[in-house]
Amino acid sequence: MAFEIQAGGRRSFWLRPPALVALGFAGAILFGTILLHLDAAANTSHHAPLTWLEAFFTATSAACVTGLIVVDTAHDLSMFGQGVVLVLFQLGGLGVMTLALLVLHSLSNRVRNVAGNTASSTLMSSFFRGHPKRTLALVLGGTLMLEAAGAISLFGAITEPNAGWKSVFLSVSAFCNAGFDNLDVGLEPYAGHWGFGLPLMLLWLFGGLGFLVPAAIWANRFDPEVRLVLWASALLIPLGALLFWVFEKEGLLQDHSAPSRWLLSFFQGNTSRTAGFSMLDLGDARRVTLLTMIPLMLIGGASGGTAGGMKIGTVLVFLAGLWAYLRGHKRVHFMKHTLPMIVVRRAFLVVTLMLLSQGVLATALTLFESGGAASLEAILFESASALGTVGLSTGITASLSPASQIALAIGMFLGRLGPLTLIWALVRQTKDRTISYPERDFPIG
């Protein structure tokens, strides 16, 4: 029996698609917290059973495919605990997103307000609209195939015991852009290792790209949104690598050979767009490097993928609208198309809400850590990592106060849902006002 919400009558708040998505994430986090709090989830020879806060933070980070940690995944969690984390970020990366696609498909024709239209366009591409079964088959089948191929590629590169389990864990984590690893020695010993770094990087790039581009190539259909994703990716991938190389060639990269520098520049320069893996200690990175990575973390990947952030398409539409306004144009043109004004307003709303959220979260962390040793750039980096569901850190996460860790968990939850999805879930749908008031100029600037 196909899932469908019937039209007619007043729809319950809890049947609205964003509310269903939020409940799905909240339920996964609650279930994961309970399981991770069990004694069986901890490696008791190395760590006491996880506290409720540690379990809640880890479950939130996994379900929201972020990767920020307060306990060591490899040493502090048992095989059972690592399995719980894997299931959480697999569901967080794909399961709930797929449910959102199907629910939004059933309601997309009945959504009329700005927030609803924005949430719909954020969670699914127009290429998939009207083909929910094809979407489900493509997402689930393609995911399993790519994750299996990634695990096989990584298996030969991992030199630790239990390489089979660790290659599966890493492959799923990379494709879901989760940023978790369960290697005993972490990723740093593999810095510059092409056989390890390249498969890992390809997995998260494919995951962040989503299935829109492969489906378009298969169908030989390159719609504007497909070309937009390809164009933006072709710009951001080398840009991130170039920025990291320029600022760290005499820093983190100075002790590595030329081929290793190429790999590490592409790896570190692009992991900031929600992958969350790091082969280098970012606690030793230059301040300017951290500051240039923050915008990339907030931008994220492509719509329909496992990455978080504002999405590259949203940012490009925002920039196109801003450029048109600065030039005094009444219409916004992009890639030889005229963008509907409602699309431009959606982009401005997403960017505005993300920047406001970043400011609020960074301010909260600064307040909670006023007596701590964390620098301002580290706090800005940490807050952007949470909101963009990235998982990169300068190493301060575990040492933050409980209040800061709770704030970060909330930031991860909001970042994964998306600003507009949350707004639509909390604000009741209303009809346009029929009352019109006289216009009046107000001084600006």
C-alpha positions in Angstrom: 0.0 0.0 0.0 1.5 3.3 -1.1 2.1 6.0 1.5 -0.1 9.0 0.8 -1.7 11.8 2.8 -5.1 12.5 1.7 -6.1 16.1 0.8 -9.1 17.8 2.4 -9.7 19.2 5.8 -7.3 20.7 8.1 -4.0 18.8 8.3 -2.6 18.1 11.7 0.6 19.8 12.7 2.3 16.5 13.2 1.4 15.3 9.6 3.2 18.2 8.0 6.3 16.9 6.2 8.8 19.0 8.1 7.3 17.8 11.4 7.5 14.2 10.3 11.2 14.7 9.3 12.0 16.4 12.6 10.2 13.6 14.6 12.2 11.0 12.6 15.5 12.6 13.5 14.4 13.1 17.1 13.3 9.5 17.4 16.6 8.2 16.0 18.5 10.4 18.4 16.4 9.2 21.4 16.8 5.5 20.4 20.5 5.9 19.8 21.0 7.7 23.1 19.4 4.9 25.0 21.5 2.2 23.2 24.7 4.1 23.6 24.1 4.6 27.3 24.0 0.8 27.8 27.1 -0.9 29.3 27.4 -3.0 26.2 28.1 0.1 24.0 31.2 1.1 25.8 34.7 -0.6 25.7 34.8 -0.9 29.5 38.5 -1.8 29.5 39.2 1.7 28.2 36.2 3.8 29.1 33.4 3.8 31.7 29.8 3.4 30.3 28.9 6.6 28.5 27.1 9.2 30.5 23.7 10.4 29.3 25.3 13.6 27.9 28.0 11.6 26.1 25.5 9.2 24.6 23.1 12.1 23.6 25.9 14.1 21.9 27.2 11.0 20.1 23.8 9.9 18.9 23.0 13.4 17.7 26.3 13.7 15.9 25.7 10.4 14.2 22.1 10.8 13.3 22.8 14.3 11.9 25.8 12.9 10.1 28.2 15.4 11.6 31.1 13.7 13.2 31.9 15.9 16.2 32.8 13.6 19.1 33.3 13.7 22.8 34.4 10.1 23.1 36.9 8.2 21.0 34.9 6.0 18.6 37.7 3.4 18.1 38.8 3.0 21.8 35.8 4.1 23.9 33.1 2.3 22.0 32.6 -1.5 21.8 31.8 -3.2 18.5 28.1 -2.9 19.5 28.5 0.8 20.2 30.2 1.4 16.9 27.4 -0.6 15.2 24.8 1.7 16.7 26.8 4.7 15.5 27.0 3.2 12.0 23.2 2.6 11.8 22.5 6.1 13.1 24.6 7.9 10.4 23.3 5.5 7.7 19.7 6.3 8.6 20.6 10.0 9.1 22.3 10.3 5.8 19.8 8.4 3.6 16.8 6.8 5.4 15.1 9.9 6.8 16.1 11.9 3.7 14.4 9.3 1.5 11.2 9.4 3.7 11.3 13.2 3.4 11.4 12.9 -0.4 8.4 10.6 -0.5 6.3 12.6 1.9 7.1 15.9 0.2 6.2 14.3 -3.1 2.7 13.4 -1.8 2.2 17.0 -0.6 4.1 19.1 -3.1 1.1 19.9 -5.2 -0.8 21.2 -2.1 2.0 23.5 -0.8 1.4 27.1 -1.6 3.3 29.3 0.9 6.9 30.4 0.6 8.2 28.3 3.5 6.5 25.2 2.1 7.8 25.7 -1.4 11.3 26.3 -0.1 11.3 23.2 2.1 10.1 21.2 -0.9 12.8 22.5 -3.2 15.4 22.0 -0.5 14.7 18.4 0.1 14.2 17.1 -3.4 15.1 18.1 -6.9 12.6 18.7 -9.6 14.2 15.9 -11.6 12.8 13.4 -9.1 9.4 15.0 -8.6 6.7 12.6 -9.7 9.0 9.5 -9.6 9.1 8.4 -5.9 9.6 4.7 -6.7 12.5 5.5 -9.0 13.9 7.8 -6.4 13.8 5.2 -3.7 15.4 2.5 -5.9 18.1 4.8 -7.1 19.0 6.1 -3.6 19.0 2.8 -1.8 20.5 0.7 -4.6 23.1 3.2 -5.6 24.1 3.8 -2.0 24.7 0.1 -1.3 26.7 -0.3 -4.5 28.9 2.7 -3.8 29.4 1.8 -0.2 30.4 -1.8 -1.0 32.8 -0.6 -3.7 34.3 1.9 -1.2 34.7 -0.8 1.5 36.6 -3.1 -1.0 38.9 -0.2 -2.0 39.7 0.8 1.6 40.2 -2.8 2.8 43.6 -3.2 1.1 44.8 0.2 2.4 44.0 -0.3 6.1 46.9 -1.9 7.9 45.2 -2.4 11.3 43.6 -5.6 12.6 39.9 -6.1 11.8 40.3 -4.3 8.6 37.1 -5.7 7.1 34.8 -4.1 9.7 36.8 -0.8 9.7 36.6 -0.5 5.9 32.9 -1.0 6.0 32.5 1.6 8.8 34.7 4.1 7.0 33.0 3.6 3.6 29.5 4.1 5.0 30.7 7.1 7.1 32.4 8.7 4.1 29.5 8.3 1.7 27.0 9.6 4.3 29.4 12.5 4.9 29.4 11.5 8.6 33.0 12.1 9.5 33.3 9.2 12.0 36.3 6.8 11.9 37.0 3.8 14.0 40.7 3.5 13.2 43.0 2.8 16.2 45.5 5.4 15.1 43.1 7.8 13.4 43.6 9.1 9.9 46.8 11.0 10.4 49.2 8.1 9.8 47.5 7.7 6.3 48.2 11.4 5.4 49.4 11.4 1.8 48.4 7.7 1.2 46.7 7.8 -2.2 45.3 4.3 -1.9 43.5 5.4 1.3 42.8 9.0 0.8 41.5 8.9 -2.8 38.7 6.3 -2.3 37.6 8.1 0.9 37.5 11.5 -0.9 35.6 10.1 -3.9 33.0 8.5 -1.5 32.1 11.7 0.2 32.2 13.7 -3.0 29.7 11.3 -4.6 27.6 11.3 -1.4 27.6 15.1 -1.2 26.8 15.4 -4.9 23.7 13.2 -4.5 22.0 11.1 -7.2 20.8 13.9 -9.3 23.9 14.1 -11.5 24.3 10.3 -12.0 20.6 10.0 -12.8 20.8 12.8 -15.3 23.8 11.3 -17.0 22.0 7.9 -17.2 18.9 9.6 -18.7 21.0 11.9 -20.9 19.1 14.8 -19.5 21.0 17.8 -18.3 18.5 20.2 -16.9 19.7 23.6 -15.5 19.8 22.4 -12.0 22.1 19.5 -13.1 24.4 21.9 -14.9 24.4 24.2 -11.9 25.6 21.4 -9.6 28.3 20.4 -12.0 29.4 24.0 -12.6 29.5 24.8 -8.9 31.4 21.6 -8.0 33.9 22.3 -10.7 34.5 25.6 -9.1 34.5 24.7 -5.4 36.6 21.5 -5.5 39.8 23.2 -6.9 39.1 26.4 -5.0 39.1 24.6 -1.6 42.3 22.7 -2.5 44.0 25.9 -3.7 43.1 27.9 -0.6 44.4 25.1 1.7 47.6 24.8 -0.2 48.3 28.5 -0.3 47.8 29.0 3.4 49.4 25.7 4.7 52.2 25.1 2.2 54.6 26.4 4.8 52.5 25.0 7.7 50.8 21.7 7.9 52.0 20.6 4.4 55.6 21.6 4.7 56.9 18.1 5.9 55.1 16.2 3.1 56.3 15.3 -0.4 54.8 17.0 -3.5 52.4 14.2 -4.4 51.2 14.0 -0.8 50.7 17.8 -0.8 48.4 17.5 -3.8 46.3 14.8 -2.1 46.2 16.5 1.2 45.2 19.9 -0.4 42.3 18.3 -2.2 41.4 16.2 0.8 41.5 18.9 3.4 40.2 21.6 1.1 37.1 19.7 0.3 36.4 17.8 3.5 35.2 21.1 4.9 32.1 20.9 2.7 30.5 18.5 5.3 32.6 15.3 5.0 34.4 16.0 8.4 37.4 13.7 7.9 40.9 15.1 8.6 44.3 13.6 7.9 46.0 16.6 9.7 45.7 18.1 13.1 43.6 21.3 12.5 44.5 22.4 16.0 47.9 23.4 14.4 46.3 25.1 11.4 46.9 28.8 10.8 44.1 31.1 11.8 43.5 32.2 8.2 43.0 28.6 7.1 40.3 28.0 9.7 38.5 31.3 8.7 38.5 30.3 5.0 37.1 26.9 5.8 34.1 28.3 7.6 32.3 29.6 4.5 32.9 26.2 2.8 31.4 24.4 5.8 28.3 26.6 5.7 27.9 26.2 1.9 27.9 22.4 2.0 27.1 20.1 -0.9 24.4 19.6 -3.5 20.6 19.3 -2.9 19.5 15.7 -2.7 22.8 14.5 -1.4 24.0 13.4 2.0 25.9 16.7 2.7 24.5 19.5 4.8 24.9 23.2 4.7 23.0 25.8 2.7 23.6 23.8 -0.6 25.7 25.0 -3.5 22.7 25.8 -5.7 21.2 28.0 -3.0 24.3 30.0 -2.6 24.7 30.5 -6.4 21.1 31.7 -6.7 21.7 34.0 -3.8 24.8 35.5 -5.4 23.1 35.8 -8.8 20.2 37.7 -7.1 22.6 39.9 -5.1 24.5 40.8 -8.3 21.2 41.6 -10.2 20.1 43.8 -7.3 23.4 45.7 -7.2 23.1 46.3 -10.9 19.6 47.5 -10.6 18.0 44.7 -12.7 14.4 43.8 -12.0 14.9 40.2 -13.1 17.6 37.7 -12.1 19.2 35.8 -15.0 21.3 32.7 -14.4 22.7 30.2 -16.9 20.6 31.7 -19.7 17.4 31.3 -17.7 15.3 33.8 -15.8 14.8 32.8 -12.2 11.3 33.2 -10.6 11.4 35.7 -7.8 10.1 33.2 -5.3 13.2 31.1 -6.0 15.4 34.1 -5.3 13.6 34.9 -2.1 14.0 31.3 -1.0 17.8 31.5 -1.5 18.0 34.8 0.4 15.9 33.3 3.2 18.1 30.2 3.5 21.3 32.2 3.6 20.0 34.7 6.1 18.7 32.1 8.5 22.0 30.1 8.3 24.1 33.2 9.0 21.8 34.2 11.9 22.1 30.7 13.3 25.8 30.8 13.0 25.9 34.1 14.9 23.6 32.9 17.6 25.4 29.6 18.2 28.9 31.2 18.2 27.7 33.8 20.7 26.3 31.1 22.9 29.5 29.2 22.8 31.5 32.3 23.6 29.3 33.0 26.6 29.5 29.5 27.9 33.3 29.3 27.4 34.1 32.8 28.7 36.4 31.3 31.3 37.9 28.6 29.0 40.9 28.4 26.8 39.1 28.1 23.5 40.0 30.9 21.0 37.4 32.9 19.1 38.4 31.4 15.8 38.1 27.9 17.3 34.6 28.7 18.6 33.5 30.1 15.2 35.0 27.0 13.5 33.2 24.6 15.9 29.8 26.4 15.5 30.0 26.4 11.7 31.0 22.7 11.8 27.9 21.9 13.8 25.5 23.9 11.7 26.9 22.7 8.5 26.9 19.1 9.9 30.6 18.9 9.0 32.4 17.4 12.0 35.7 19.1 11.7 37.2 20.4 14.9 40.4 22.0 16.3 40.2 19.4 19.1 38.1 21.4 21.6 34.8 19.5 21.5 35.4 17.1 24.3 36.8 19.8 26.6 33.8 22.1 26.2 31.4 22.6 29.0 28.1 20.6 29.1 26.1 23.7 28.2 28.3 24.2 25.1 28.0 20.6 24.1 24.2 20.7 24.4 24.2 23.9 22.3 26.3 22.2 19.6 23.9 19.2 19.6 21.0 21.6 19.0 23.0 23.3 16.3 23.7 19.9 14.6 20.0 19.0 14.8 18.9 22.4 13.3 21.7 22.2 10.7 20.6 18.8 9.5 16.9 19.7 9.3 17.6 22.9 7.5 16.5 26.4 8.6 13.4 26.5 6.4 12.3 23.0 7.2 12.3 23.9 10.9 10.5 27.2 10.3 7.8 25.5 8.4 7.4 22.9 11.1 6.9 25.5 13.8 4.9 28.1 12.0 1.2 27.4 11.2 0.3 27.8 7.5 -1.8 30.9 7.0 -3.6 32.5 4.1 -2.4 35.7 2.5 -3.8 38.8 4.2 -6.6 40.5 2.4 -5.9 43.8 4.2 -3.7 46.3 2.4 -2.0 49.1 4.2 -0.6 52.3 2.6 3.0 52.3 1.7 5.6 54.4 3.5 9.3 55.0 2.9 11.7 54.3 5.7 15.3 55.5 5.9 17.8 52.7 5.2 21.6 53.1 5.5 
